[in-house]
Amino acid sequence: NYDSTANAVDGSCVLPVEGCLSTGALNYDSKATIDSTGACVFPVRGCTDSTALNFISAANSDDGSCVLPVEGCLSPLATNYDSSATISLANSCVFPVLGCMDSTALNY
């Protein structure tokens, strides 16, 4: 709103404000009047938890899809098999030992 004929400052100047003008960006600036080149950061949806099995380092917007590790026995033949486990600990599975359990039997 520059006026080349003005000879006194009246406070009416509107100065440009650089920023992101895209409303879908994470850093949208409603006060910006000039779109800065490369200033907008758009959401990359995914798992942002670095401890999750499906962590996506480029994600900047968590979508709730993180799969956290669950320690347990992964062998379905074990007596303590855990179908929800995603990580098996060393020697964590307990396998059945077949045999006689009657202490009065000759082959106990």
N, CA, C and O of each residue as an XYZ file, in Angstrom:
432
protein
N       0.821     -1.189      0.000
C       0.000      0.000      0.000
C       0.872      1.264      0.000
O       0.493      2.287      0.569
N       2.019      1.183     -0.631
C       2.933      2.321     -0.750
C       2.283      3.429     -1.573
O       1.682      3.172     -2.616
N       2.410      4.642     -1.099
C       1.862      5.800     -1.817
C       3.000      6.764     -2.099
O       3.520      7.399     -1.182
N       3.389      6.879     -3.361
C       4.522      7.736     -3.729
C       4.210      9.219     -3.552
O       5.127     10.041     -3.544
N       2.937      9.575     -3.411
C       2.575     10.992     -3.236
C       2.499     11.391     -1.762
O       2.360     12.572     -1.444
N       2.589     10.406     -0.864
C       2.500     10.722      0.572
C       3.717     11.527      1.005
O       4.823     11.312      0.509
N       3.507     12.463      1.941
C       4.614     13.252      2.473
C       4.658     13.215      3.992
O       5.422     13.958      4.608
N       3.844     12.355      4.603
C       3.849     12.188      6.061
C       3.467     10.747      6.372
O       2.640     10.152      5.681
N       4.080     10.185      7.425
C       3.788      8.813      7.845
C       2.502      8.810      8.657
O       2.363      9.557      9.626
N       1.567      7.964      8.251
C       0.298      7.893      8.990
C       0.072      6.536      9.661
O      -0.990      6.288     10.232
N       1.088      5.655      9.588
C       0.970      4.345     10.228
C       0.150      3.340      9.448
O      -0.212      2.292      9.981
N      -0.150      3.642      8.190
C      -1.000      2.744      7.411
C      -0.224      1.705      6.610
O      -0.829      0.877      5.928
N       1.093      1.734      6.680
C       1.884      0.771      5.905
C       1.632     -0.658      6.375
O       1.587     -0.939      7.572
N       1.472     -1.537      5.418
C       1.315     -2.955      5.702
C       2.585     -3.626      5.198
O       2.800     -3.747      3.992
N       3.422     -4.060      6.133
C       4.693     -4.677      5.776
C       4.502     -6.157      5.496
O       3.672     -6.815      6.124
N       5.272     -6.677      4.552
C       5.143     -8.106      4.248
C       5.642     -8.971      5.401
O       6.617     -8.637      6.074
N       4.961    -10.074      5.609
C       5.358    -11.047      6.627
C       5.559    -12.379      5.902
O       4.617    -12.951      5.352
N       6.807    -12.860      5.912
C       7.094    -14.128      5.249
C       6.688    -15.296      6.129
O       6.811    -15.235      7.352
N       6.210    -16.346      5.510
C       5.820    -17.545      6.244
C       5.116    -18.520      5.330
O       5.088    -18.345      4.111
N       4.558    -19.532      5.921
C       3.855    -20.559      5.160
C       2.382    -20.183      5.050
O       1.710    -19.964      6.058
N       1.892    -20.111      3.820
C       0.497    -19.741      3.570
C      -0.414    -20.940      3.318
O      -1.617    -20.772      3.119
N       0.139    -22.128      3.325
C      -0.660    -23.317      3.046
C      -1.324    -23.812      4.335
O      -0.642    -24.198      5.284
N      -2.648    -23.797      4.356
C      -3.385    -24.173      5.569
C      -3.194    -25.633      5.961
O      -3.411    -25.985      7.121
N      -2.796    -26.483      5.035
C      -2.579    -27.900      5.339
C      -1.211    -28.185      5.938
O      -0.929    -29.321      6.320
N      -0.363    -27.178      6.026
C       0.995    -27.376      6.553
C       1.002    -27.343      8.071
O       0.151    -26.710      8.695
N       1.966    -28.028      8.652
C       2.094    -28.047     10.110
C       2.480    -26.676     10.661
O       2.141    -26.342     11.796
N       3.177    -25.894      9.867
C       3.650    -24.585     10.320
C       2.928    -23.443      9.598
O       3.524    -22.395      9.347
N       1.667    -23.637      9.267
C       0.860    -22.583      8.641
C       0.893    -21.336      9.510
O       0.739    -21.413     10.729
N       1.095    -20.181      8.873
C       1.154    -18.909      9.597
C       0.047    -18.005      9.071
O       0.141    -17.487      7.959
N      -0.989    -17.819      9.861
C      -2.132    -17.014      9.430
C      -1.767    -15.541      9.285
O      -2.495    -14.788      8.638
N      -0.655    -15.120      9.873
C      -0.228    -13.722      9.781
C       0.668    -13.475      8.570
O       0.968    -12.326      8.248
N       1.098    -14.539      7.898
C       1.982    -14.395      6.747
C       1.232    -13.777      5.576
O       0.052    -14.048      5.354
N       1.959    -12.926      4.821
C       1.394    -12.308      3.624
C       2.179    -12.708      2.378
O       1.707    -12.522      1.256
N       3.382    -13.258      2.576
C       4.230    -13.721      1.472
C       4.650    -15.150      1.771
O       5.170    -15.450      2.846
N       4.414    -16.027      0.803
C       4.782    -17.430      0.979
C       6.290    -17.580      0.774
O       6.802    -17.344     -0.321
N       6.983    -17.968      1.815
C       8.423    -18.196      1.721
C       8.665    -19.497      0.979
O       8.026    -20.509      1.267
N       9.578    -19.474      0.031
C       9.901    -20.669     -0.734
C      10.432    -21.760      0.186
O      11.418    -21.556      0.894
N       9.785    -22.909      0.175
C      10.227    -24.038      0.987
C       9.950    -23.888      2.468
O      10.479    -24.660      3.269
N       9.134    -22.913      2.857
C       8.885    -22.680      4.282
C       7.863    -23.638      4.880
O       7.873    -23.883      6.087
N       6.998    -24.172      4.057
C       5.929    -25.028      4.573
C       6.437    -26.435      4.881
O       7.212    -27.019      4.124
N       5.977    -26.954      6.008
C       6.291    -28.325      6.412
C       4.970    -29.090      6.416
O       4.089    -28.840      7.239
N       4.857    -30.020      5.485
C       3.617    -30.775      5.367
C       3.688    -32.057      6.187
O       4.769    -32.620      6.359
N       2.556    -32.524      6.692
C       2.563    -33.721      7.532
C       2.961    -34.976      6.764
O       2.511    -35.225      5.645
N       3.813    -35.745      7.402
C       4.167    -37.082      6.922
C       3.671    -38.014      8.016
O       4.273    -38.109      9.085
N       2.573    -38.696      7.741
C       1.940    -39.532      8.768
C       2.660    -40.863      8.908
O       3.141    -41.439      7.933
N       2.720    -41.330     10.135
C       3.353    -42.611     10.415
C       3.665    -42.722     11.897
O       3.241    -41.885     12.694
N       4.400    -43.748     12.257
C       4.771    -43.978     13.655
C       5.994    -43.133     13.989
O       7.030    -43.252     13.336
N       5.877    -42.280     15.003
C       6.969    -41.386     15.397
C       7.689    -41.851     16.660
O       8.595    -41.169     17.139
N       7.301    -43.000     17.202
C       7.942    -43.540     18.412
C       9.160    -44.362     18.002
O       9.024    -45.421     17.390
N      10.354    -43.867     18.344
C      11.589    -44.532     17.903
C      11.786    -45.909     18.528
O      12.635    -46.671     18.064
N      11.033    -46.246     19.558
C      11.153    -47.574     20.170
C      10.212    -48.587     19.510
O      10.277    -49.777     19.818
N       9.351    -48.133     18.618
C       8.377    -49.022     17.973
C       9.032    -49.833     16.866
O      10.044    -49.432     16.290
N       8.436    -50.971     16.585
C       8.944    -51.856     15.540
C       8.744    -51.268     14.148
O       9.486    -51.606     13.225
N       7.767    -50.406     13.985
C       7.459    -49.814     12.680
C       7.725    -48.302     12.660
O       7.020    -47.559     11.977
N       8.721    -47.855     13.395
C       9.117    -46.446     13.453
C       9.486    -45.935     12.056
O      10.191    -46.612     11.307
N       9.007    -44.743     11.715
C       9.335    -44.104     10.435
C      10.030    -42.785     10.759
O       9.399    -41.845     11.241
N      11.314    -42.724     10.495
C      12.096    -41.535     10.868
C      11.637    -40.276     10.143
O      11.818    -39.175     10.664
N      11.055    -40.404      8.968
C      10.596    -39.229      8.209
C       9.237    -38.723      8.690
O       8.821    -37.629      8.306
N       8.538    -39.496      9.521
C       7.204    -39.096      9.986
C       7.313    -37.927     10.957
O       8.189    -37.901     11.822
N       6.409    -36.958     10.802
C       6.348    -35.819     11.715
C       4.946    -35.651     12.302
O       4.677    -34.694     13.028
N       4.067    -36.586     11.980
C       2.698    -36.557     12.477
C       2.295    -37.992     12.817
O       2.083    -38.814     11.926
N       2.191    -38.283     14.110
C       1.905    -39.655     14.533
C       0.479    -40.044     14.150
O      -0.469    -39.300     14.404
N       0.344    -41.213     13.540
C      -0.977    -41.664     13.088
C      -1.557    -42.770     13.974
O      -2.593    -43.349     13.647
N      -0.899    -43.059     15.081
C      -1.413    -44.067     16.005
C      -1.136    -45.490     15.579
O      -1.708    -46.420     16.149
N      -0.280    -45.690     14.599
C      -0.032    -47.029     14.071
C       1.161    -47.734     14.721
O       1.503    -48.849     14.327
N       1.787    -47.111     15.694
C       2.998    -47.686     16.294
C       2.732    -49.073     16.887
O       1.721    -49.307     17.550
N       3.670    -49.975     16.624
C       3.610    -51.325     17.176
C       4.811    -51.440     18.119
O       5.958    -51.535     17.681
N       4.522    -51.429     19.409
C       5.590    -51.494     20.394
C       5.995    -52.936     20.634
O       5.165    -53.842     20.567
N       7.280    -53.147     20.914
C       7.729    -54.517     21.151
C       7.110    -55.101     22.421
O       6.981    -54.421     23.439
N       6.732    -56.371     22.335
C       6.188    -57.100     23.485
C       7.082    -58.317     23.668
O       7.171    -59.170     22.785
N       7.743    -58.393     24.819
C       8.649    -59.511     25.093
C       7.859    -60.719     25.572
O       6.910    -60.592     26.346
N       8.260    -61.877     25.106
C       7.598    -63.105     25.521
C       8.065    -64.275     24.679
O       8.942    -64.139     23.825
N       7.474    -65.406     24.930
C       7.831    -66.625     24.212
C       7.079    -66.685     22.889
O       5.855    -66.557     22.854
N       7.830    -66.883     21.788
C       7.229    -66.913     20.457
C       6.964    -68.327     19.930
O       6.433    -68.485     18.831
N       7.323    -69.340     20.694
C       7.141    -70.713     20.227
C       5.779    -71.249     20.646
O       5.496    -71.345     21.840
N       4.921    -71.605     19.672
C       3.597    -72.124     20.021
C       3.651    -73.485     20.708
O       2.642    -73.932     21.253
N       4.802    -74.152     20.695
C       4.931    -75.447     21.366
C       5.237    -75.292     22.860
O       5.164    -76.268     23.607
N       5.570    -74.103     23.289
C       5.923    -73.866     24.695
C       4.667    -73.696     25.543
O       3.615    -73.289     25.049
N       4.797    -74.011     26.814
C       3.654    -73.884     27.728
C       3.359    -72.418     28.051
O       2.255    -72.086     28.483
N       4.340    -71.547     27.844
C       4.143    -70.123     28.125
C       4.139    -69.294     26.830
O       4.544    -68.131     26.830
N       3.681    -69.901     25.737
C       3.586    -69.203     24.450
C       2.732    -67.956     24.594
O       1.668    -67.987     25.212
N       3.212    -66.840     24.010
C       2.474    -65.571     24.067
C       2.222    -65.099     22.638
O       3.139    -64.635     21.961
N       0.985    -65.219     22.185
C       0.651    -64.861     20.800
C       0.781    -63.363     20.542
O       0.855    -62.941     19.389
N       0.808    -62.554     21.606
C       0.952    -61.109     21.420
C       2.411    -60.662     21.429
O       2.705    -59.497     21.165
N       3.322    -61.579     21.731
C       4.752    -61.238     21.794
C       5.305    -60.955     20.402
O       4.915    -61.574     19.413
N       6.223    -60.002     20.363
C       6.888    -59.666     19.099
C       8.399    -59.867     19.198
O       9.093    -59.895     18.181
N       8.905    -60.007     20.424
C      10.343    -60.221     20.652
C      10.505    -61.365     21.642
O       9.907    -61.363     22.718
N      11.324    -62.343     21.262
C      11.562    -63.482     22.142
C      12.831    -63.242     22.947
O      13.882    -62.913     22.396
N      12.717    -63.410     24.242
C      13.894    -63.310     25.102
C      14.612    -64.651     25.103
O      13.986    -65.704     24.983
N      15.921    -64.601     25.238
C      16.703    -65.841     25.281
C      16.230    -66.713     26.438
O      16.086    -66.238     27.565
N      15.995    -67.967     26.157
C      15.575    -68.961     27.159
C      14.280    -68.583     27.872
O      14.073    -68.964     29.025
N      13.408    -67.836     27.195
C      12.165    -67.427     27.848
C      11.058    -68.468     27.704
O      10.086    -68.448     28.459
N      11.199    -69.368     26.748
C      10.160    -70.376     26.529
C      10.351    -71.570     27.468
O      11.468    -72.018     27.729
N       9.226    -72.058     27.957
C       9.227    -73.251     28.806
C       8.517    -74.348     28.036
O       7.329    -74.247     27.729
N       9.273    -75.409     27.725
C       8.709    -76.506     26.946
C       8.296    -77.639     27.875
O       8.947    -77.870     28.894
N       7.228    -78.345     27.538
C       6.778    -79.437     28.398
C       7.804    -80.576     28.396
O       8.417    -80.883     27.374
N       7.971    -81.187     29.564
C       8.826    -82.378     29.710
C       7.876    -83.532     29.988
O       7.246    -83.603     31.043
N       7.790    -84.426     29.028
C       6.858    -85.539     29.145
C       7.457    -86.633     30.023
O       8.652    -86.918     29.941
N       6.651    -87.222     30.834
C       7.108    -88.301     31.697
C       6.105    -88.579     32.795
O       5.038    -87.968     32.860
N       6.465    -89.503     33.646
C       5.613    -89.906     34.759
C       5.703    -88.879     35.870
O       6.796    -88.452     36.242
N       4.550    -88.480     36.401
C       4.517    -87.498     37.474
C       3.982    -88.094     38.781
O       3.721    -87.370     39.742
N       3.823    -89.415     38.805
C       3.312    -90.098     40.009
C       4.517    -90.546     40.826
O       5.252    -91.439     40.406
N       4.728    -89.929     41.999
C       5.913    -90.226     42.810
C       5.899    -91.645     43.381
O       6.934    -92.121     43.849
N       4.750    -92.334     43.355
C       4.697    -93.711     43.862
C       4.961    -94.746     42.760
O       5.033    -95.944     43.032
N       5.102    -94.281     41.539
C       5.331    -95.194     40.413
C       6.786    -95.654     40.390
O       7.671    -94.944     40.867
N       7.034    -96.847     39.835
C       8.386    -97.387     39.749
C       9.260    -96.576     38.790
O      10.478    -96.519     38.962
N       8.660    -95.962     37.803
C       9.444    -95.202     36.828
C       9.378    -93.693     37.065
O       9.530    -92.911     36.126
N       9.156    -93.288     38.295
C       9.079    -91.857     38.637
C      10.447    -91.228     38.595
O      10.584    -90.032     38.852
